[in-house]
Amino acid sequence: MIGLFLTFCDRFFDLLSVAAAERNADEVRWRRQIGRDFGPLPESGGRW
């Protein structure tokens, strides 16, 4: 019974980390798009 619970937790955290990675990839894509449209973002050392 405890093994089943641990397996469930493991899968659940895998899903969470996948969701976080996808969100991060979306943000990177968004920042790249802005970089193409407006030049580098200020925090990356560029000027707007």
PyRosetta script that sets phi, psi and omega in degrees:
from pyrosetta import init, pose_from_sequence

init()
pose = pose_from_sequence("MIGLFLTFCDRFFDLLSVAAAERNADEVRWRRQIGRDFGPLPESGGRW")
pose.set_psi(1, -44.2)
pose.set_omega(1, 179.1)
pose.set_phi(2, -67.3)
pose.set_psi(2, -36.3)
pose.set_omega(2, 177.9)
pose.set_phi(3, -61.8)
pose.set_psi(3, -38.9)
pose.set_omega(3, 178.0)
pose.set_phi(4, -63.1)
pose.set_psi(4, -43.3)
pose.set_omega(4, 179.1)
pose.set_phi(5, -62.3)
pose.set_psi(5, -43.8)
pose.set_omega(5, 179.6)
pose.set_phi(6, -64.2)
pose.set_psi(6, -39.1)
pose.set_omega(6, 177.0)
pose.set_phi(7, -62.7)
pose.set_psi(7, -43.3)
pose.set_omega(7, 178.2)
pose.set_phi(8, -59.7)
pose.set_psi(8, -46.4)
pose.set_omega(8, 179.6)
pose.set_phi(9, -60.7)
pose.set_psi(9, -42.2)
pose.set_omega(9, -179.8)
pose.set_phi(10, -60.2)
pose.set_psi(10, -47.0)
pose.set_omega(10, 178.9)
pose.set_phi(11, -63.6)
pose.set_psi(11, -40.9)
pose.set_omega(11, -178.3)
pose.set_phi(12, -61.3)
pose.set_psi(12, -45.8)
pose.set_omega(12, -179.9)
pose.set_phi(13, -70.0)
pose.set_psi(13, -29.6)
pose.set_omega(13, 172.6)
pose.set_phi(14, -60.9)
pose.set_psi(14, -45.2)
pose.set_omega(14, 179.0)
pose.set_phi(15, -62.4)
pose.set_psi(15, -41.6)
pose.set_omega(15, 178.9)
pose.set_phi(16, -61.6)
pose.set_psi(16, -43.2)
pose.set_omega(16, -177.9)
pose.set_phi(17, -69.1)
pose.set_psi(17, -34.3)
pose.set_omega(17, 176.3)
pose.set_phi(18, -65.3)
pose.set_psi(18, -43.0)
pose.set_omega(18, 178.9)
pose.set_phi(19, -62.9)
pose.set_psi(19, -41.4)
pose.set_omega(19, 179.0)
pose.set_phi(20, -64.6)
pose.set_psi(20, -40.6)
pose.set_omega(20, 179.5)
pose.set_phi(21, -64.8)
pose.set_psi(21, -39.8)
pose.set_omega(21, 178.6)
pose.set_phi(22, -65.7)
pose.set_psi(22, -40.8)
pose.set_omega(22, 179.0)
pose.set_phi(23, -63.7)
pose.set_psi(23, -41.4)
pose.set_omega(23, 178.6)
pose.set_phi(24, -62.6)
pose.set_psi(24, -42.9)
pose.set_omega(24, 179.5)
pose.set_phi(25, -63.7)
pose.set_psi(25, -37.7)
pose.set_omega(25, 177.0)
pose.set_phi(26, -62.2)
pose.set_psi(26, -42.0)
pose.set_omega(26, -179.5)
pose.set_phi(27, -66.1)
pose.set_psi(27, -40.5)
pose.set_omega(27, 178.7)
pose.set_phi(28, -62.6)
pose.set_psi(28, -43.4)
pose.set_omega(28, 178.8)
pose.set_phi(29, -61.2)
pose.set_psi(29, -42.9)
pose.set_omega(29, -179.6)
pose.set_phi(30, -62.9)
pose.set_psi(30, -43.7)
pose.set_omega(30, 179.0)
pose.set_phi(31, -65.4)
pose.set_psi(31, -37.0)
pose.set_omega(31, 177.8)
pose.set_phi(32, -64.7)
pose.set_psi(32, -39.8)
pose.set_omega(32, 179.1)
pose.set_phi(33, -62.8)
pose.set_psi(33, -44.4)
pose.set_omega(33, 177.8)
pose.set_phi(34, -62.7)
pose.set_psi(34, -40.2)
pose.set_omega(34, 178.8)
pose.set_phi(35, -60.1)
pose.set_psi(35, -37.6)
pose.set_omega(35, 177.7)
pose.set_phi(36, -70.4)
pose.set_psi(36, -37.1)
pose.set_omega(36, -175.7)
pose.set_phi(37, -79.4)
pose.set_psi(37, -40.2)
pose.set_omega(37, -169.9)
pose.set_phi(38, -122.1)
pose.set_psi(38, -0.5)
pose.set_omega(38, -172.8)
pose.set_phi(39, 91.7)
pose.set_psi(39, 176.0)
pose.set_omega(39, -174.9)
pose.set_phi(40, -62.9)
pose.set_psi(40, 150.3)
pose.set_omega(40, 176.2)
pose.set_phi(41, -71.2)
pose.set_psi(41, 150.3)
pose.set_omega(41, -176.1)
pose.set_phi(42, -56.3)
pose.set_psi(42, -39.7)
pose.set_omega(42, -176.4)
pose.set_phi(43, -70.5)
pose.set_psi(43, -13.5)
pose.set_omega(43, 177.9)
pose.set_phi(44, -92.3)
pose.set_psi(44, 9.4)
pose.set_omega(44, 175.2)
pose.set_phi(45, 98.7)
pose.set_psi(45, -7.8)
pose.set_omega(45, 178.1)
pose.set_phi(46, -87.6)
pose.set_psi(46, 179.1)
pose.set_omega(46, 173.9)
pose.set_phi(47, -123.3)
pose.set_psi(47, 149.5)
pose.set_omega(47, -175.8)
pose.set_phi(48, -87.3)
pose.dump_pdb("model.pdb")
